[in-house]
Amino acid sequence: MVIEIINYIVRFLLIILIQLLVIDNIDLSTYVNPYIYILFILTLPISTKPWLVVILSFLTGLVMDTFSSTPGLHMAATIFIGYIRNFYLMFACSKEDFDNGIEPTVSKKGIVWFLVYAIIMTLMHHLFLFYLEIYSFRDFFRTMFRVLSSSLFSVLIISIGQLLFYRNSKAR
């Protein structure tokens, strides 16, 4: 149990550091802003209590807001996906997944399942974040293009990371 907690703390720190030190410093365009820090929330075990997921989402968003000078934007978006994550997992996972407490990763659930999960959750996060950022529907189509392009790039980076760092469960 203690080793698992330390593992999640290290994973949290690595993902946040990669986001802040590498990805945030790459200037792709005004329409592509990848946010991979949501991977921490996405890969929490399926059996994690919903209230704990929301608290961890709050802390993740708070750290991102602190270092990104975006007061409350990332926090609101991560709390939103932390809240809806449980509803999605109740729909998409079996009772055995909840009982065993597996992590929703490529190695445990498969590439197709993970891609659908990551795309839906990333789209929800980016929709909430970018529309909250402009706080209007004035530039609806421009913002929607930004949501779609950023989501696509974020899911691409997250998927590559999953394929590189999570071994296939059959190989274990």
N, C-alpha and C positions, 0 to 999 in steps of 0.2 A: 504494500500500500504506500509506504513512504517513498519507495523507489519510483512508483508510478507518478506520485506528486512531483518529485524532483524532475522526472522525465518531462512532465507537462510544463513545468517552470522553465526548463532549458529550451523546450520547443517554443514556448511563448517568446522568450528573449531572442532566440535566433530569428524567428519570423519577423518580429518587430524591428530588429537590427537590420535585417535584409531590406525591409520596406523603407526604413528611414535613411539608411546609409547608402543603399544602392539604387533602388527603384525610384525613390523620390528625387534623386539627383540626376536621373536620365530624362532629358527633355525630348520626348517623342513628338508631341504636337499638342495643340490645345484641346484636341478631341480624344486623345488617348492618355488616360491617367489610370494605370493599373494599380489595383489595391489587392495585394496578396495576403495582407494581415488577417483577412477574414478566414483564411485557412485554419487558424487556431480554433475558431468557433466551429467551423465545419467538421473538424476531425475529433472533436470531443466524443467520448464514448456515447453510444446510443442510449445507454441506461442512465446517463447523467441527469439528475433532477432538473426539471425546467427552471426552477428558481435559481439554481446554481449556474445554469447556462446564461441566464439573464444577468446575473451578477458578474460573471466572467466577461460577458459581452460589454457591460458597462465599463469594467476596468480596462479592457482592450481599447475601447473607444476613447476613454479618458487619456490613456497614454498617447494614442495617436493625435488627439486634439492638443495635448500639451506640447508635443514636438512639431506639430504642423501649423500652429497658430490658427486653428479653426475652432472657435468656441462652440462646442456642443454638436457639431455636424457629424463627425465620425461616431460620437457616442450615441446619438439618436439612431443612426443607421445600423450600428452594431446591435443595439438593444432590440431594434425591430427584427433583424434576422435571427437574433437569439430567441426571441419570442415565437416567431413563426416556424423555426427549425423543428420544434417538437411536433407541431401539427403535421408538417411534411413527413417526418420520420414515422409517425403513427400510421400514416397512409402508405408509405413506401417500404416499410420494414416488417418483418415477421415477429411473432411473439418470441421466438428463439433468439432473435437478434437482441431484443430488449432484455431477455433473461441472461444471455451470455455477456452482455455489455460490450459488444465488439465496437471497434472504431469504424466509422463510415469512410473507409479509405479504398483506394484502388485494389490493394492487395486482399482486402476482406470482402468487398462487395462486387468487385469487377469494374472494368473500365467504363462500360456503357452506363451502369447504374450510377457510378461516381460522376460521370460527365453530366448526366441529366440533373443530378443533385446539385453539382457545382454551378451549372448554368442557371438553374432556377434561383438558387440562393444569391448568386452574384448579381443577377439581374435585379432582384428585389433590393439588395443592398445599394446598388448603383442608382436605381430609380429613386429610392428614398433620399440618398445622399445628394445627387445632383439637382433634383427638383427642390430640395430643401435649401440648397446652396443659392439658387437664383430666386427662390421664394415667389415664383409666379409661373404662369404658363405662357408668358409673353413670347419667349423663344422656344416654343414647344418642340418643334422639329429639330432644331439645332441641338437642344439638350437631349432629345431622344437619340440622335445620331451619336452624341457623346456617350450616352449610357450604353448603347449597343457596341460601339467600338471599344470602349474601355472594358466592358464586360467580356467581350471576346478575347481581348489581349490578356486580361486577368485570368480567365479560365485556361488559356493556353499556358501561361506561366505556372499556374497551380498544377495543371495536369502534368507538365514536364517535371515539376518537382516531385509529384506523387510517383511518377514512373521511375525517377532516379533514386529516390530515397526510401521508398517502401518496397521491400522485397515481396515477391509473390508468396502467398501463404502456402502454396503447394510445395514450394522449394524449401520450406522450413522443416 
